[in-house]
Amino acid sequence: MEISDARVLVVGATGALGGGIARALHGAGARLTVTGRDADRLAAVASEVKAPAYELDVVDVERAAATIGEAVEALGGLDLLVVATGVPAFGPAVDTDPAVAEELFAVNTLGATGVVRAALPHLDGGVAVVLSAILADAPTAGMADYSAAKAALTAWLTVVRRERRRSTRIVDVRPPHLDTDLAAHALAGEPPKLPEPLPAAEVVDAVLAAVRDEKATEVVWDRREGLVVR
Ligand SMILES: NC(=O)c1ccc[n+]([C@@H]2O[C@H](COP(=O)([O-])OP(=O)(O)OC[C@H]3O[C@@H](n4cnc5c(N)ncnc54)[C@H](OP(=O)(O)O)[C@@H]3O)[C@@H](O)[C@H]2O)c1
């Protein structure tokens, strides 16, 4: 997809990756709308990328659908959706508060799928890029529910990619541990010892490469090759 002049909605632009992707797309000439939960950070990123902004908690799936409608109207259509919302929690599965487990699935699975579901009717011929995680492929101790929520998201995206193969290209991005503050925003617990983080800027570059590559459907981590767009 040609990024210049593309009409883009970035959901979760207040985060490190969402903000980085929004700035990179703006730099490449896209026309943006952005959403976030944190009003101050949303106003800051919106002014940087010169975009209409919408406060949105993706757990409110009905509100999300209405917000997508407003963003599409503001843009006059939609070519690219980026979903960069997510939250982790840490600790043994047996100790995880059921309310925390529920919130993990509400944000990481149902929040993300709700946004994509609402955007799909507007995305004929377009692209949806969604942040899952390496945990979908490699579920990890101390992150049972977060891993399961991301695995469910990736399974859902796989099905939608098949169902919409003639209309919307779905790009599932599954990065490894990154140098963002995601772990500091955890719903519960302390992170286990994690590998050396990858710079988030590499994921931003890979996402733009995947948007431009008409055949790309995934960004994955390979121990030997690093981030792979395929
Ligand atoms: N960082 C990593 O190591 C890593 C690795 C693999 C995958 N990922 C995935 O990459 C994505 C972005 O993570 P990041 O590293 O950029 O973390 P981040 O800086 O903490 O950003 C997280 C984003 O999610 C938003 N968010 C959380 N709960 C939300 C909710 N209920 N409704 C709406 N927005 C919500 C936050 O909004 P507010 O700030 O406005 O509240 C923020 O925009 C996530 O899906 C994460 O799972 C991250």
Ligand as a Chemical Component Dictionary entry (heavy atoms), coordinates in Angstrom:
data_LIG
# 
_chem_comp.id                   LIG 
_chem_comp.type                 NON-POLYMER 
_chem_comp.pdbx_formal_charge   0 
_chem_comp.three_letter_code    LIG 
# 
loop_
_chem_comp_atom.comp_id 
_chem_comp_atom.atom_id 
_chem_comp_atom.alt_atom_id 
_chem_comp_atom.type_symbol 
_chem_comp_atom.charge 
_chem_comp_atom.model_Cartn_x 
_chem_comp_atom.model_Cartn_y 
_chem_comp_atom.model_Cartn_z 
_chem_comp_atom.pdbx_ordinal 
LIG N1  N1  N 0  6.533  -3.678 24.732 1  
LIG C1  C1  C 0  6.690  -4.969 24.499 2  
LIG O1  O1  O 0  7.623  -5.628 25.014 3  
LIG C2  C2  C 0  5.727  -5.671 23.580 4  
LIG C3  C3  C 0  6.078  -6.925 23.056 5  
LIG C4  C4  C 0  5.169  -7.582 22.224 6  
LIG C5  C5  C 0  3.940  -7.000 21.946 7  
LIG N2  N2  N 1  3.630  -5.790 22.481 8  
LIG C6  C6  C 0  2.299  -5.226 22.202 9  
LIG O2  O2  O 0  2.440  -3.982 21.546 10 
LIG C7  C7  C 0  1.318  -3.156 21.851 11 
LIG C8  C8  C 0  1.798  -1.780 22.295 12 
LIG O3  O3  O 0  2.573  -1.903 23.472 13 
LIG P1  P1  P 0  3.621  -0.772 23.922 14 
LIG O4  O4  O 0  4.901  -1.471 24.158 15 
LIG O5  O5  O -1 3.555  0.384  23.021 16 
LIG O6  O6  O 0  3.040  -0.419 25.381 17 
LIG P2  P2  P 0  2.473  0.939  25.983 18 
LIG O7  O7  O 0  3.382  2.070  25.701 19 
LIG O8  O8  O 0  2.133  0.612  27.405 20 
LIG O9  O9  O 0  1.118  1.186  25.157 21 
LIG C9  C9  C 0  -0.049 0.474  25.433 22 
LIG C10 C10 C 0  -1.203 1.160  24.753 23 
LIG O10 O10 O 0  -2.382 0.414  25.041 24 
LIG C11 C11 C 0  -3.378 1.343  25.459 25 
LIG N3  N3  N 0  -4.375 0.682  26.302 26 
LIG C12 C12 C 0  -4.199 -0.169 27.331 27 
LIG N4  N4  N 0  -5.386 -0.545 27.806 28 
LIG C13 C13 C 0  -6.326 0.090  27.054 29 
LIG C14 C14 C 0  -7.739 0.122  27.047 30 
LIG N5  N5  N 0  -8.474 -0.581 27.919 31 
LIG N6  N6  N 0  -8.365 0.900  26.127 32 
LIG C15 C15 C 0  -7.672 1.629  25.256 33 
LIG N7  N7  N 0  -6.324 1.654  25.209 34 
LIG C16 C16 C 0  -5.674 0.876  26.114 35 
LIG C17 C17 C 0  -2.641 2.433  26.186 36 
LIG O11 O11 O 0  -3.476 3.576  26.263 37 
LIG P3  P3  P 0  -3.263 4.750  27.361 38 
LIG O12 O12 O 0  -1.781 4.894  27.535 39 
LIG O13 O13 O 0  -3.896 5.941  26.712 40 
LIG O14 O14 O 0  -3.933 4.292  28.602 41 
LIG C18 C18 C 0  -1.454 2.599  25.234 42 
LIG O15 O15 O 0  -1.854 3.390  24.132 43 
LIG C19 C19 C 0  0.489  -3.922 22.896 44 
LIG O16 O16 O 0  -0.525 -4.644 22.239 45 
LIG C20 C20 C 0  1.490  -4.918 23.461 46 
LIG O17 O17 O 0  0.865  -6.053 23.983 47 
LIG C21 C21 C 0  4.493  -5.091 23.269 48 
# 
loop_
_chem_comp_bond.comp_id 
_chem_comp_bond.atom_id_1 
_chem_comp_bond.atom_id_2 
_chem_comp_bond.value_order 
_chem_comp_bond.pdbx_ordinal 
LIG N1  C1  SING 1  
LIG C1  O1  DOUB 2  
LIG C1  C2  SING 3  
LIG C2  C3  SING 4  
LIG C2  C21 DOUB 5  
LIG C3  C4  DOUB 6  
LIG C4  C5  SING 7  
LIG C5  N2  DOUB 8  
LIG N2  C6  SING 9  
LIG N2  C21 SING 10 
LIG C6  O2  SING 11 
LIG C6  C20 SING 12 
LIG O2  C7  SING 13 
LIG C7  C8  SING 14 
LIG C7  C19 SING 15 
LIG C8  O3  SING 16 
LIG O3  P1  SING 17 
LIG P1  O4  DOUB 18 
LIG P1  O5  SING 19 
LIG P1  O6  SING 20 
LIG O6  P2  SING 21 
LIG P2  O7  DOUB 22 
LIG P2  O8  SING 23 
LIG P2  O9  SING 24 
LIG O9  C9  SING 25 
LIG C9  C10 SING 26 
LIG C10 O10 SING 27 
LIG C10 C18 SING 28 
LIG O10 C11 SING 29 
LIG C11 N3  SING 30 
LIG C11 C17 SING 31 
LIG N3  C12 SING 32 
LIG N3  C16 SING 33 
LIG C12 N4  DOUB 34 
LIG N4  C13 SING 35 
LIG C13 C14 SING 36 
LIG C13 C16 DOUB 37 
LIG C14 N5  SING 38 
LIG C14 N6  DOUB 39 
LIG N6  C15 SING 40 
LIG C15 N7  DOUB 41 
LIG N7  C16 SING 42 
LIG C17 O11 SING 43 
LIG C17 C18 SING 44 
LIG O11 P3  SING 45 
LIG P3  O12 DOUB 46 
LIG P3  O13 SING 47 
LIG P3  O14 SING 48 
LIG C18 O15 SING 49 
LIG C19 O16 SING 50 
LIG C19 C20 SING 51 
LIG C20 O17 SING 52 
# 
